Amino acid sequence: MITFIHSADWQLGKPFAGVEDIAKRSRIQQERIEAIRRIREVVRNRQARFVLVAGDLFDSPTPTKTVVAQALGMIGEIPVPVYVIPGNHDHGGHGSLWEQPFFLSEQRTRASNLEVILDRRPILRDDVVILPCPLRRRQETTDPAAWIRDIDLNEFGDRPRIVLAHGSVGTFGSQADSEEVAGPPNLIGLDALPLADIDYCALGDWHGFTQAGPKAWYSGTHETDRFPKGGQRPGQVACVAVSRGGIPVVEAIPTGQLSWLEASLALGDDGPAACEEAIAALTRDAGFDRCLVDLGLTGRVSLAARRDLDRVLESWSHRLLRLDVHDDLSIVPSPDEIRELTERADDPILSGVARELARRIEAGAADAEDAREAVNILHELCIRAGEGSR
């Protein structure tokens, strides 16, 4: 059995524009670089013979020189050959990143173990044959693996044959930065390949560790880069053991450090405290400073609870790497809050308006929700006026 590491979709240099804080954004970007060091440790621990990166090493065809230098410095520390094909984000072709003088210089001096495969031709090693399917443009309209159907695989003898490709197969669509997008570009005709004569298909583009066929796997991205969907398992690499004519043994090994977490909370009178406790419990094991949280809020809270809840959310937004809040809360003034408005002796006009609004709310009038919103506004104005007089 030959053991190797299969990875993909590093997308180094990804901007993470949804994170407003520059320092936090830089932290998330740097974790993608640091994850290469964790891949190095997996290589050593599993005594892997080489690493395959199935496309999208970089997030764009024009990464900054700093990103290139950091990436190649880390790759150079991996003690085995690293084979990379261009994907849709860092596609090949004439004048691409892979031919730029700075990249070639850094590769030669700092990552001599890195081989970027730009042509669709067999790569012969003593132990395996790699059948690469690099993307020459962002969207290939023809099957990038079609060339494999035209060669005689028997000429490679007893060496395992490994397909290295980037794109979608069957029900697995291509993934854009924010959501999955199924379509014809970069479609790999997996079923059209001579699968009986192929021992493993190392695929990239789907960001979760997923089996796509009896001998085909997506490794997923090495460091989680989005809120997972549909049971995805990102933040892993695949440790693969293959033999000629056998079924590959594939194991997911975690390499990610960031936790992208989702939660939904239905809040009531104890809304602020419940929210504080829920976020703390959600992030406690991972460490809140390594967490990005997508939080949905429903339920009903009073005006005072709304203000306290906003303070809780503001605090957590600074503690976490990212906090996205989907707020569907209804604000329902408490009886005491309504009474405070209706009994203002110093402002009879406001009290009269508040009494009429309270009547409509209590009667369940057609405009009761509008009345509640009006009470909220009045209450907020009174608070601001009181703060301004102090």
N, C-alpha and C positions, 0 to 999 in steps of 0.2 A: 504493500500500500504506500502511496505517495501522499504526504501531508502538505497542504499549503493553506494560505489565508486568502479568502475572497472578500473584497470590500468594494465600495462604490460610493458615488455621490458625496464626496467630501465637500464639494462646493466651497472651497476656501476663498475667503474674500466676500462672502455673502453679506449684503449690507444690513440686514435686519432693521429695515427702516421703521418698523412698527414699534421699536424701542426708542423712546425719545431721548433718554439720558445717554450722553455720549460715552461716559465711563462704563455704563452697563452694556451698551452696544459693543464696545471694544472688548469687554470681558467675554461676551458670548462668542464673538469672532475668534478670540484667542483660544477658547476652549476647543474649537475645531482644529486648530494647529496642534494644541497639546495632546489631543486624542491620537495623533500619529505616534507619539511616544508610547502610548498605551498599546497600540498595535505592535510596536517593537517588542514590548514585553510578552505579548501573546506569541509572537514568532519564536522568541527564545524559550518560553515555557512549553510550547507544543513542538518544538524542534521542527518548525515548518521550513520547507526548502525554498519557497518563494512566496511573493505576494502578488495577487492580481487585483487591479483597480479597474472596475468595469465602467469607466467613463465619469465625466464631471469631476475631475480632480479639482478644478477651479470653477467658480461660480459664473465666470464670464470669459470670453475669448481675450479680454484685455485686463487681467488682474494687475494691481499695482506691483511695482518692482519689490516693494517691501514684502507683500504677500508671497511673491515668487521666491524671494530669498529665504523667508521663514520656512516655507514648505519644503524647499529642496534641502535646507539644512537639516530638518527633521527626517526627511526620507533618507538622507545620507547616513543617519544613525541606525537604520534598519540593517541588520547583518546579513541579509540575503537579497537576491535580485527582486526588484519591484517592476512589474510590467503594467503599463497604463495605456488605455485607448482614449481618444477624445470622445466626449459625449455631446449632447445637444447644447449644453451650456458653454463648453470650451472646445467646440468642434474644430476639426482640422481643415485642410485645404491650403492652397498656396498663400503664403504670407501670414499664416496663423501664428498664434503665440508660440507654438512648438518650434518654429523656425526663427524666432527673434534672437538677435545676438545676445541679449542679456540672459534670456532663459538658457540658451545653449552654453554660455560661459559658466553660469551657476551649476548647471547640470554636470558639466565636465569637471569642475573643480570641487564641488561639494556633494554631488549625488551621482557618482559614477555607477552606482548600482541600479539607477533608474533607466529603464528602456521604454521610451514612448513609441508606440506602434502606430504608424500612420498609414500603412499599406495593408491590404487584405491578402495576406499570404501566410502560409504556415511558419510558425516560429518553432524551430527544432531544438529541443534540449535532450540531454542524454536520458532523462527520466520521463518526460512527457512531450506532447506536441500541443502547442497553443494555436487555436484557430481564431484570430482576432477579427472583429467586425467594427472598426472605427467609423465614426460619423464624420463625413467630410464637410457637412453643412449642418445648420441647426435643425432643419427638417429634411430628412431623406424621404423621397417619394417611392423609392424602391427598397426591397428587403436588403438590409446590409449584410445579412448572412447567406444570401442566395449563392454566393461564390463557392460556398462549402459543398453545395450539391454537385458541383462540376469537377471535383477532384476525387482521386482514388485514395481513400483513407487506408486501404490495405498496405500501401507502400510504407506506412509508418510502423509496421510490425506490431510488437507487443507493448509499445508505449501508449499509455492512456492519452485519449484525445479530449481536449478541453476547449469548448467554445467560449469566447470572451466577447460579450455584446452589450449594447446599451439601447434600450427602447422598450416598447410594450409588446406583450404576447397575449393573445387570447383575451381573457376578461380583465387583464391588468393594463390600465391606461397609463399614458405618460403623465408625469406630475409636474405641474407648474409650481411657482413659489408658494402660492397660497391655497391651491386646491388641485384635486386630481382632474385631468382633462383627457378623455379618451378620444382618439382620432386616428386617422390613417398614417400620419407621418411617423417615421422610425419604427414601423411595425415589423417585428421579427417573426418570420414564418417558422416557428418552432416545430410544428407538426410536419413541415415539408422537409426537415433535415433527416438524414439517415441516422436516427436516434439509436438504432441497434449498434452502430459503429462509433458512437460518441459516448464518452463516459461521464461528462459533466458539462453543464451550461452555466457559466458564471455571468449573471445578468445584473445590469444597473438600470436605474431610472425610478423604480419604485422604492420609496424611502423607508419601508419597513421590511424586516427579515421575513421572507415569505417563500413558500415552495410554489413554483409555477408549473411543475411537471415532475415525472418520476426521477429525472436526472437534472432538473433545472431549478435554480434558486435565485431569488433576489436577496442579496446580503443586507440591503438597507443601508442607510447612512451611518457612519461610524460615531457620530454625535448627533443627538436629536436636534432637529432644527424647526419643528413646528408642533402644534398640538396634534397628537395622533388621532387618526380616524379609522373606523372600521376594524378595530383590533390589531392595528399595526404594531410592530415591535421594532422601533428604531433604536439607534444607539448601540448597535451590535456589529460584529464582524462574523463571518462564517469560517469556521475551521473545517476543512474538507479533507477527507482521506479517499483516494481513488485508486482503482486498479483496472487494468484492461479487461473489459467485459463484465465488470462487477457493478453493483449498486453503490453509489457514493454514500459515505457516512458523513453527515453534515451536522455540525453543532454550532449553535449561536453562543458567542462569547461577548458579554457586555464590555464596551469600551467607552460609553458615554458617561458624562458626569453631571450634565444638566437634567433637571426634571421639569417637563412640561405637563402641568397638572390641570385637570378640569373638575369643577364642582358646581352643584346647583343647591341653593339654599332657599327654603320657604321660611320667611321671617314673620314674627309676630311682635308682641309687646317687648320681648327680650332681644329684639333684633340686633342692636350693637354688640351686646355681650355674646350672643350666639354666633355672630359673624366673626368676631375676634377669636373665639374658641375654635371655630371650624377651620379657619385659615391656619391657625397655629398647629392644629392636629394634622392637617393635610401636608404641611411642609416640615414637620418636626423631624422625621426620619432622614429626609434628604438634606436638610439644612436650608433654611429659608433663603439664604444668600445665593443658593444655586437653583432656585425655583422660579419658574414662570407659570403664572396661574391665570386660567380663564374661568371667571366666576359669573354664574347666573343668579340673579336675585329676583324672587317673587314674594308675594305676601302683602301685608298691610302694616304700616308703622305710623306712629303719631308724629307730629311735627318735631317734638323734642327728640324722639328716637331717630328721626331722619337726620337731624343735625349731628347727633352723637355718632350715627353710622357713617356719616361723611368723614368725620374725624378718624374713625377706625380705618376706613378705606384709604384715606390720605396717608396715614402712617404706614400701612402695609405696601402701598405703592412705592414708597421709598426704601422699604426693607427688601422687598422682592426684586428680582431682576426685571420682572414685568408683571403687571396686573391689568388684565382686561376685564371690565365689568359690564355685563349686560343687565341693565337695571329695568325690571318691569314691576317695581314696587308701586303700590298705591299708598298715598299719604292720607291718613284719616285722622283729623284732629280729635284729640281726646275731649271728653266732656269738660274737663278743667280748662283746656286750651280755648274751647269755644266760650266758656263762661267768662274767661279773662277778657275776651273781646266784647262780649255783650254787656258787661257791667262796668265799662270804662266811664266813670262819672266825669272825667276831665275832657272827654270827647264824645258828646252825645250823638253827633252825626255818625261817627264810626260805629258806635254801639248799636245804633238803629240799623245800619247796614248789616252788621254782624248778626243781629237778631233775625232779620229777614232771611239771611243765608242759612242760619241754623234751622229756621222753620222749614225751609225747602229741603234741607238734608234729612230732617226728622220725618217729614211727610213722604219722603221717597219720590219727590217730584221728578219730572222728566229731565230737568236740568240739575239734578242733585250732584252729579259729578262735577259739573261746572261750579256749583256752589262750594263744594269742598275745595276746589282749586282756588277759588276767590278767597276763602277763609285762610288758606295757606299763605296767599300773597299778603293779606292783611296782617296776619300774625308776623310774617317776616319783616314787614315794614315797621310794625310796632317795636320789634326787637331792635332793628337798626336805629330807629328814632331814640329809643332808650339808651343805646350804646353811645349815640352821638351827643346826648345831653350830659353824659358823665364826664 
